[in-house]
Amino acid sequence: MSSGGPGPADDITEWFELDDYEGDNSSEADRQFLGILRERAAGWAFEPEDTSAYHVWVIDRYELRVILDLSDHDARLHLLTYGVVFDGSRITGDRLHGQTHDFELPTADRIEDTGPVPYLAAKAARWFESILARPVEHREWYSFEQVVNEEWVIASTGEVLSRTAPRRPGRDNRPGVPPDRVTLVSGKRG
C-alpha cells in the first residue's frame, strides 16, 4: 500500500477500473456512481491496483461490483476483500470472499442504503474510507534474530487476519509476550 497517495499524473480511471469481459454493460447510473467514487478514491493513500470493478448478471439485470483488496504488499499477503454492489438505486457493502467476491456472513461492517446515485456513491466512498482508516498491523516475534511468529491484526479490534507460527498441537500458538516489532501496514493509529 502506498503512503503518499496519487501523484499529479495519476488518472482517476485507474481506480475501480472496469473489467467487463463481455463489453461495457454500464448504465448511466453506473458511470455516474463510478465517476464519483473514483474522484474520492484519487485522494486515498492507497494503490489503484488494489481496486477493481465489474458487472455481474443477476436474474434480469447487471449489477456493478466495486472491490477493494487490503494486502501487505511487502509480505505479498492478501488480507481482506471488501466490496459494494450497486444496482442503480441501492448499495450493499460488506466483506467479500477473497476469490469469488461473494458476500459471506454479514459483519458489523455491512452497509445497505437506497437513494439517488450521488448520495449512494458518496456513502460507498465514506464506507471504503472508514475501512482504509483502520490500523492494520504486522506484528513479529523474534528468537535468536529469526522471526518465529507473525500476525496481521486490525489493531483497533484485535481481530487477527492472518498468522504464521510454529504448529504446536493442543497449545495456543500466540506468544504470551508483546511483539518485538510492529509495523503499520495500512490505516492510522490512534
N, C-alpha and C positions, 0 to 999 in steps of 0.2 A: 504494500500500500504506500502511496505517496504521502509525503508530509508537506509538500509545497503547493499542491493544487495545480490547476491547469495554467499553462503559460498563454501568452497572447496569441500564439499561432494555433492553439487548440481549436478544433471545430466541434461545436456542440453536438453535431450529429454523431460523433463518436460515442456519446453517452447513450445508453439504451439503443444501440444500433439494431435496426430492424433486420431480422434474419428470417425472411419468408421464402421458403424453397419453391412454393407454387406461385410466385408472383406477389405483387403488393396487394394485400387484402384489406388495406387500411380504409376506414371510413373517414369522413371529415372530422368526426369526433375523435377518432384515434390519432389523427395527425395533430389536432389541437392539443390533446392530452400529452402526447409525446413532446411537442414543442415546449409546452410549459414546464414539464418535468425536466427536459434537457437544459433549459435555461437555468433552473435551480441547481441542477447537478454540476454545471460548469463551475460553480463556486465551492464544490466539495473538495476536501483534501483526500482524494481517493482516485483510483485509476479508472478511466472509462472502460478498460478491458474487463473489469470486474462487473460490468453491467451488460445486459442484453435485453432484447425484446423480440417477440414473435407472436404469431396468431395461432390459435387452436380452434378447430371446428367443434362446436358444441351444439348438438341436436340440429338446430336450423340456422345457425349464425356463427360468425367468427368472433372470438374474444381475444383481446390483446393481453398478453402477459409481459410484464416488465420484471426483470430479475436482477438481484444484487447478490453477489457472492462475496463472503468475507473469507479471506485467506491470509496466511502468514507466508508472504512471498519468499522471505529469506529461508524459511524452513521447507518451502514448497509443499505446504499443507493447506488443504481446503478445510475450513472450519464450519461455516454455516451458509445456508442459502435462504434468502427472503424474497418474496415476490408479491406483486399486486396483479390481480385480474381486473380488467376494465371492460365493460360491455356496452359502453356508450352513455350509460346513466347511473352506473353503480360500480363501486370498487369493493373488493375483498382482498385483504392482505394478511399474510402470516408467514411463518417459517414454511419452507418447502423441502421436500426430499431433494437432496443434492444432485441426483441424476435424472429423476423423472419430472421434477418440478411440480409434483402434485402436492396438494395440502395434506399434511398428516393430521394428527390430533390437534384441535385448537389450543393455542397457547395464550398466555396473558398479553402477547404482542398483537393479537388479532385485531384488525380493524375492518369495519364494514360501514358503508355510507352510500347514500344516493344524493343526486343533485346535479347541478349544471357542471359541464366539463371543467371550466376554470377552477371551480371550488374543489372538485374531486382531484384534479391534478395537483393543486396546492396542498391538499390534505395528504396525498400519497407522498409528495416531496417532503413534507414535515415529518411524516412517519419514517421514511427512509433516513432522514437526518437524525431522528431520535435513535435509530438503530446504530448509525455510524458514530454517534457521540458516546456510546457505551464503551467503557475501558475494557479492552481485551488484552490480557497479559500473557506473556510466555514466561513461565516460571521454571527455573532449573536448580537442581540439587547436584552437588559435586562430591566426589570422593576420590582422593589422590589425583586431583586435577582432571578427572574424567566425569562427564555427565552420567549420572546413574538414574536420574528420574527427571522427567519434564512433563509439564502440562500447560494447556492453554485454557484460560479461565476468563469468564466475564467477571471482572473484579467487583463490580457493584452488587452482584447477586451471589457470587461464589460458584456459579454453575461451571462445571468442568466440561469443556467442549471436546478435548482430546487429551490423551495421556499416553506416555510411553514410560514403562517401568519394568524392572525385572519381575517376572511372574513368580510369585510365592504362593502356592496353593493354600487356601484356607486362611490367608492373612490379608489384612488391609495393606495394599501396595502404596498408600500415600505415606510420605515421610512424616514423622512426628515433630519435625523441626521446620522453622521458616525456610523458604528457598534461599539459596546462595546468590542467585541472580534473578532479577525481574525486569523484563523488557516490555514496554508498551508496544503492542502490535498495531492497535487502532484505537480510536476514540480519545477521550480526555479523562484524566484523573480528577477526582475531587469534587 
